Amino acid sequence: MPVSLPPGAAPPPRAPSPEGLPGPGRAIVVMSTLTVAGSALAAGVLFLSGGSGPPPPGEAAPARPSSVYSPSPEGTGSAPSPGAGVITPLPGSPFPVKPRATAQPAPTLLVPDVRGADGQTAKNRLESAGFYSVRMVSVDDGGAVPDPAGWRVVNQAPDPGNAAESTRQITLQMIRIPSF
């Protein structure tokens, strides 16, 4: 139904056609889009650089860069150097980096007495106590014991009750359990 306008009144503005904006209107949309994209890019650069522009007058600018990144060697076939792949702060950096933890010494534990036990039980007791390096040898020939369950512990080193680091190897001397 047509609407009549009072004499001298301008018609209301029309919405753009669904096919798109006319030439000058399209340029405005493109420029607005580029302005928004440029603003986002500038914000990203400021975020990554850690700055927000020049300092106010009378203040000194912080030293740049505040850290150095050492990439890990890729495809070199060699182990990375001790500092590779980490961010290392430069002297005077406003953002200190916590130093890497150094290797802690292995805890010292009491060696349990496993003499008289079969090999599997002895190994389980030693592992429960914190000793995971267990070597089982035959008393007869000093060779390795193939099936620990069929052997009995007659001696051990270090001696039971002594303190030893948990990484120390425990050697069990064993004899074969006779089967009847």
Disulfide bonds with the S-S distance in Angstrom:
none
